[in-house]
């Protein structure tokens, strides 16, 4: 959900025509997001990030008005008793003064909706960038759990922790999502809602510790914040001269009160929506990762001339338009990882990706392909010069995994997919033992015509066996498998 202090009521739909010209994007952010040392960037997010679909939450003003309506209808407040029903902090103060508690308000907020918040593209990319180590922390003023669900969707939380309030401070790690104003899971009396908590109380509390530690990062980017939050603006003002950090605001509304409060300390602004901004960060990370794959291939080709390309001049050609999310998913599948999304990893991973792409290039030359397309399941759709279409999976054994173990992992993945998404033709590289058993599946027959199960048999093409051989040999092997 949004930060509940925001005043904007409606977030405009993204304008597809809005320019994302790299020249207009701050170079320092792009440089730091790919810094070799990693983790130079902290994101501080609020309202706007949870208003984009499919998260699709409303503003704090909307939730305040609805809570006030229900409070009056329930006889907790009298009509006209609140001086500003659009302001949650005013409403929280009124209820606290009258009842000594803010739970009359929090009990009328859509907590279940916030607990089940669907992550949008920006949330998913942020999770991926945390996995990649490109972002140090995400500090959120929102109560919803969209970031948690984004990490769950990627299936990889090995280096990400969540800090939903002061009692979880021990969870803070090198890459964390921190709920500065608490999460929906925290006791409702601790939620930062009342004006005193927003304006002054934070200075002697946990919030000041989190602010000081994170707002001194080399680059801090504020996204989706409409109303000023003193814990942020005053901390930035105190740190600006000492920390020598750069502060950027991502906002299509350059007249927001948050912009006004922070303007004296801003390094620059970015006129983009949350999802568009995160896509630009992801694009820059992909460019750097693909270059490392190219470098890995160059070294491999120097060491072994058979690793040279046959058709393309660039080993990354089949995936040069790939998004970060799809690249991470493809890596997880190709390298037989345990997660849905796999980070870039070390130089060995880069060599294995390059190895598979060399195999793909050789296949492309053998089949005289007119196009190669990568789908979200890491499969390559090959359109041949003869007009036929083939779909291949890819798998790398890392030089240590035998084909029997590779095929078991591929079958396990297939069983989680719909029949039309399953892979039975697989390009395999780096397998320790390429002997294919005479019986591929000891439990089930090959049910290639089964409309429910799809194909069970997996037919490998051991790319390493064809590196030094004529392209016609590989073509014949593929044709044999298709029969």
C-alpha positions in Angstrom: 0.0 0.0 0.0 1.0 3.6 -0.1 2.6 5.6 2.7 -0.4 6.7 4.7 0.7 10.3 5.0 0.5 11.1 1.3 -2.0 13.7 0.0 -2.2 12.8 -3.7 -5.5 11.0 -4.3 -4.9 9.7 -7.8 -1.9 8.3 -9.5 -2.1 8.9 -13.3 -1.8 5.9 -15.6 1.7 5.6 -17.1 2.0 7.3 -20.4 3.6 4.9 -22.9 4.9 7.8 -25.0 6.9 9.2 -22.0 10.5 9.3 -23.0 13.0 7.1 -21.1 15.9 8.5 -23.1 19.1 7.3 -21.3 20.6 10.8 -21.8 17.9 12.2 -19.5 18.6 9.6 -16.8 21.1 10.5 -14.1 24.4 8.9 -15.1 25.5 8.6 -11.4 22.5 6.3 -10.6 23.4 4.0 -13.6 27.0 4.0 -12.6 26.4 3.1 -9.0 23.8 0.4 -9.8 26.5 -1.5 -11.6 29.4 -0.6 -9.2 31.9 -3.4 -9.1 31.8 -3.2 -5.3 28.0 -3.5 -5.3 25.3 -2.2 -3.0 25.9 1.6 -3.4 22.2 2.4 -3.9 19.4 2.7 -1.3 15.8 3.0 -2.4 13.3 4.9 -0.1 9.8 4.3 -1.3 6.3 5.4 -0.4 2.8 5.9 -1.8 3.3 5.8 -5.6 5.1 2.4 -5.7 2.0 0.6 -4.4 -0.5 2.5 -6.5 0.8 1.1 -9.8 -1.1 -2.0 -11.0 -1.5 -4.8 -10.2 -0.9 -3.7 -6.6 -3.3 -0.9 -7.3 -3.8 0.7 -3.8 -5.5 4.0 -3.3 -4.1 7.1 -1.5 -3.9 7.7 2.2 -6.5 10.4 1.8 -8.9 7.8 0.3 -8.3 5.4 3.2 -8.7 8.2 5.7 -12.1 9.3 4.3 -13.4 5.7 4.2 -12.2 5.1 7.8 -13.8 8.3 8.9 -17.1 7.4 7.2 -17.2 4.1 9.0 -16.2 5.6 12.4 -19.1 8.0 12.1 -21.5 5.3 11.0 -20.3 3.1 13.9 -20.9 5.9 16.4 -17.2 6.1 17.4 -17.1 9.7 16.1 -19.6 12.4 15.5 -20.1 13.8 12.0 -17.9 16.9 11.7 -15.8 16.0 14.7 -12.6 15.6 12.6 -11.2 18.8 11.2 -9.6 17.1 8.2 -11.0 13.7 7.3 -8.5 13.4 4.4 -5.5 13.3 6.8 -4.9 10.0 8.6 -2.6 11.7 11.1 -5.3 14.2 12.1 -7.8 11.3 12.4 -5.3 9.2 14.4 -4.6 12.1 16.8 -8.3 12.7 17.3 -9.0 9.0 18.2 -5.9 8.9 20.4 -6.9 12.0 22.3 -10.5 10.7 22.7 -9.8 7.0 23.5 -6.0 6.8 24.3 -5.5 4.4 21.4 -5.4 4.5 17.6 -6.8 1.0 17.1 -10.3 2.4 16.4 -8.7 3.7 13.2 -6.3 0.8 12.3 -9.2 -1.7 12.8 -11.0 0.1 9.9 -8.1 0.1 7.5 -7.9 -2.7 4.8 -5.3 -4.8 6.5 -6.1 -8.1 4.8 -5.7 -6.4 1.4 -2.3 -5.0 2.4 -1.2 -8.4 3.7 -2.0 -10.0 0.3 -0.7 -7.2 -1.8 0.2 -8.3 -5.4 3.6 -7.1 -6.4 3.9 -4.9 -9.5 6.8 -4.8 -11.9 8.7 -2.4 -9.8 8.5 -4.6 -6.7 9.7 -7.6 -8.7 12.6 -5.7 -10.2 13.6 -4.4 -6.8 13.6 -7.9 -5.4 15.8 -9.0 -8.3 18.2 -6.1 -7.8 18.5 -7.1 -4.1 19.3 -10.6 -5.1 21.9 -9.3 -7.6 23.4 -7.2 -4.8 22.9 -4.0 -6.9 20.7 -2.4 -4.2 21.7 -2.3 -0.6 18.3 -1.8 1.1 14.8 -0.8 0.3 13.3 1.5 3.0 9.5 1.5 2.7 7.1 3.8 4.5 4.2 1.5 3.4 2.5 -1.1 5.5 1.8 -3.5 2.8 3.7 -6.7 2.1 4.2 -6.3 -1.7 7.9 -6.6 -1.4 7.7 -9.8 0.6 5.4 -11.3 -2.1 7.8 -10.1 -4.9 10.6 -12.1 -3.2 8.3 -15.1 -2.9 7.4 -14.8 -6.6 11.1 -15.0 -7.5 11.5 -17.9 -5.2 14.9 -16.7 -3.9 15.2 -15.1 -0.5 18.7 -16.4 0.3 20.3 -13.0 0.8 17.2 -10.8 1.5 15.8 -10.2 5.0 12.8 -8.2 6.2 12.7 -5.8 9.1 9.0 -5.0 9.8 9.6 -2.9 12.9 12.1 -2.2 15.8 11.6 -5.7 17.3 13.1 -7.2 14.1 16.1 -5.0 14.0 18.4 -8.0 14.4 17.1 -9.2 11.0 18.9 -6.3 9.3 21.5 -7.7 6.9 23.5 -6.6 3.9 20.3 -6.6 1.8 17.0 -5.9 3.5 13.6 -4.5 3.1 12.9 -2.2 6.1 9.4 -1.0 7.0 10.2 2.4 8.6 6.6 3.0 9.7 6.0 -0.7 10.6 4.3 -3.3 8.5 0.7 -4.6 8.6 2.0 -7.5 10.7 3.2 -5.3 13.5 1.1 -4.4 16.6 -1.3 -1.7 15.4 -0.5 0.7 18.3 3.1 0.8 17.0 2.1 1.9 13.5 3.5 5.4 12.8 0.3 7.4 12.1 -0.1 10.2 14.7 1.3 13.6 13.9 3.7 13.6 16.9 5.2 10.3 15.7 5.6 11.7 12.2 7.0 15.1 13.2 9.1 14.7 16.3 9.0 11.4 18.2 11.1 9.6 15.6 14.2 11.7 16.6 14.8 9.6 19.7 13.5 6.3 18.3 14.5 3.5 16.0 13.5 5.4 12.9 16.4 7.9 13.4 18.9 5.0 13.6 17.6 3.5 10.3 17.5 6.9 8.6 21.1 7.8 9.6 22.4 4.4 8.5 20.7 4.4 5.1 20.5 8.0 4.1 24.3 8.2 4.2 24.7 5.7 1.3 26.5 7.0 -1.8 23.2 7.2 -3.7 19.8 7.5 -2.2 16.7 7.4 -4.4 13.3 8.5 -3.2 10.3 7.1 -5.1 6.6 7.5 -4.7 6.7 10.0 -1.9 4.1 12.9 -1.9 3.9 14.3 1.6 7.0 15.2 3.5 8.2 12.8 6.2 10.4 14.6 8.7 12.4 11.5 9.5 13.6 11.6 5.9 13.8 15.3 5.1 15.4 16.4 8.4 17.8 13.5 8.4 18.9 14.3 4.8 19.4 17.9 5.8 21.5 16.9 8.8 23.6 14.4 6.7 23.9 16.3 3.5 27.2 18.1 4.2 28.7 15.3 6.2 27.8 12.2 4.2 28.5 13.6 0.8 25.7 11.4 -0.6 23.7 12.1 -3.7 19.9 12.4 -3.3 17.5 11.8 -6.2 13.7 12.1 -6.3 11.8 10.0 -8.8 8.4 11.7 -9.4 6.2 12.7 -12.3 4.8 15.5 -10.0 7.7 17.9 -9.5 5.4 20.2 -7.4 4.9 17.7 -4.6 5.3 18.7 -1.0 8.0 16.1 -0.5 9.9 17.7 -3.4 9.5 21.1 -1.9 10.8 19.9 1.5 13.8 18.1 0.1 14.6 20.4 -2.8 17.6 22.2 -1.1 19.4 18.9 -0.7 18.4 17.2 -4.0 21.1 16.2 -6.5 18.6 15.7 -9.2 15.1 14.5 -10.2 13.9 11.8 -12.5 10.6 12.4 -14.3 9.4 8.7 -14.4 6.9 6.5 -12.8 8.1 3.8 -10.4 7.8 0.9 -12.8 9.5 2.8 -15.6 12.3 3.9 -13.3 13.0 0.4 -12.1 12.9 -1.0 -15.6 15.7 1.5 -16.5 17.8 0.3 -13.6 17.3 -3.3 -14.6 18.2 -2.6 -18.2 21.5 -1.2 -17.1 22.3 -4.2 -14.9 21.5 -6.5 -17.8 23.8 -4.7 -20.1 26.7 -5.2 -17.6 25.9 -8.8 -17.0 25.7 -9.6 -20.8 29.1 -7.9 -21.2 30.6 -10.2 -18.6 29.1 -13.2 -20.6 30.8 -11.8 -23.7 34.1 -11.5 -21.9 33.8 -15.0 -20.6 33.2 -16.3 -24.1 36.2 -14.4 -25.4 38.4 -16.1 -22.9 36.9 -19.5 -23.6 37.5 -19.0 -27.4 41.1 -18.0 -26.7 41.6 -21.1 -24.6 39.8 -23.5 -27.0 39.3 -22.5 -30.7 36.3 -24.9 -30.9 34.4 -22.4 -28.7 34.4 -19.9 -31.5 31.0 -18.8 -32.9 29.9 -20.1 -36.2 27.1 -17.8 -37.2 27.0 -14.7 -34.9 29.7 -12.2 -34.0 28.2 -11.8 -30.5 27.6 -14.7 -28.2 24.8 -12.8 -26.4 22.8 -12.2 -29.6 19.9 -14.6 -28.7 19.4 -12.8 -25.4 20.4 -9.2 -26.1 16.9 -7.9 -25.7 16.2 -9.9 -22.5 14.9 -8.3 -19.3 16.5 -8.8 -15.9 13.6 -10.8 -14.6 13.7 -13.2 -17.6 17.5 -13.4 -17.5 17.4 -14.5 -13.9 14.7 -17.0 -14.6 16.6 -18.4 -17.6 19.8 -18.7 -15.5 17.9 -20.6 -12.8 16.6 -23.1 -15.4 19.7 -23.4 -17.5 22.1 -23.9 -14.6 19.7 -26.3 -12.8 19.3 -24.0 -9.8 16.9 -24.6 -6.9 15.1 -21.2 -7.3 12.8 -19.6 -9.8 15.2 -16.7 -10.2 19.0 -17.0 -10.0 21.4 -14.1 -9.6 24.4 -13.6 -11.9 26.7 -15.5 -9.6 30.4 -15.9 -10.1 32.7 -16.2 -13.2 31.9 -19.9 -13.4 28.2 -19.1 -14.0 29.1 -16.6 -16.7 31.2 -19.2 -18.5 28.4 -21.7 -18.3 25.9 -19.3 -19.8 28.4 -18.4 -22.5 29.0 -22.2 -23.1 25.2 -22.7 -23.7 25.0 -19.7 -26.0 27.9 -21.1 -28.1 25.9 -24.3 -28.4 22.9 -22.3 -29.4 24.9 -20.5 -32.0 26.2 -23.8 -33.5 22.6 -25.1 -33.6 21.5 -21.9 -35.3 24.2 -22.4 -38.0 23.3 -26.1 -38.4 19.6 -25.5 -38.9 20.0 -22.2 -40.9 17.6 -20.5 -38.5 15.8 -17.4 -39.5 15.1 -16.4 -35.9 15.6 -17.3 -32.3 13.2 -16.4 -29.5 13.5 -16.9 -25.8 10.4 -17.4 -23.7 9.7 -17.0 -20.0 10.5 -20.6 -19.3 14.0 -20.3 -20.7 13.1 -22.2 -23.9 14.4 -21.2 -27.3 12.0 -21.3 -30.2 13.9 -21.8 -33.4 12.5 -20.9 -36.8 14.4 -22.7 -39.5 15.1 -21.6 -43.0 12.8 -24.4 -44.2 9.9 -22.9 -42.4 9.6 -25.3 -39.5 9.6 -24.4 -35.8 11.5 -26.2 -33.0 11.5 -25.6 -29.3 14.6 -26.4 -27.2 15.4 -26.3 -23.6 18.9 -25.6 -22.3 20.8 -27.1 -19.4 24.4 -27.0 -18.2 25.9 -29.6 -16.0 28.8 -27.5 -14.7 31.2 -30.2 -15.7 30.2 -32.3 -12.7 26.6 -33.3 -13.1 25.9 -36.5 -15.1 23.1 -36.6 -17.7 21.0 -38.9 -15.5 20.8 -36.2 -12.8 20.3 -33.4 -15.4 17.4 -35.3 -17.0 15.8 -35.8 -13.6 15.9 -32.1 -12.8 14.5 -31.2 -16.3 11.7 -33.7 -15.7 11.0 -32.3 -12.3 10.6 -28.8 -13.8 8.4 -30.2 -16.6 6.1 -31.6 -14.1 5.4 -28.2 -12.7 4.5 -26.8 -16.1 1.4 -27.1 -18.4 1.9 -29.8 -21.1 2.4 -27.2 -23.9 5.2 -25.6 -21.9 7.3 -28.7 -21.2 10.7 -29.3 -22.8 11.7 -32.6 -24.4 14.4 -31.4 -26.8 17.2 -30.1 -24.7 20.6 -28.6 -25.6 23.0 -29.9 -23.0 26.5 -28.6 -22.3 29.0 -29.4 -19.5 27.5 -32.8 -18.7 29.9 -35.2 -16.9 28.5 -38.3 -18.5 26.7 -38.0 -21.8 25.6 -41.6 -22.1 21.9 -41.7 -22.6 20.2 -44.7 -21.0 18.3 -47.0 -23.4 15.2 -46.5 -21.3 14.7 -42.8 -20.6 11.9 -43.2 -18.1 11.6 -46.4 -16.0 8.2 -45.4 -14.6 6.2 -43.9 -17.5 6.1 -44.6 -21.2 6.8 -41.9 -23.6 3.4 -40.2 -23.8 4.2 -37.7 -26.5 0.6 -37.7 -27.7 -1.0 -37.4 -24.2 -3.0 -34.1 -24.1 -2.9 -34.1 -20.3 0.6 -35.1 -19.5 2.5 -34.0 -22.6 5.8 -35.6 -23.6 7.7 -37.5 -20.8 10.7 -38.5 -22.7 13.6 -36.1 -22.8 15.9 -36.1 -25.9 19.3 -34.5 -25.3 21.6 -32.9 -27.8 25.0 -33.0 -26.2 26.5 -29.9 -27.7 30.1 -30.6 -26.7 30.1 -33.7 -28.9 29.6 -31.5 -32.0 31.9 -28.6 -31.3 34.7 -29.7 -33.6 32.5 -31.4 -36.2 30.7 -30.2 -39.3 27.4 -28.5 -38.9 25.8 -31.2 -40.9 26.4 -33.7 -38.2 24.5 -31.6 -35.7 21.7 -31.1 -38.2 21.4 -34.8 -38.7 21.3 -35.4 -35.0 18.4 -33.0 -34.6 16.5 -34.5 -37.6 17.0 -37.9 -36.1 15.5 -36.8 -32.8 12.5 -35.3 -34.5 11.6 -38.6 -36.2 
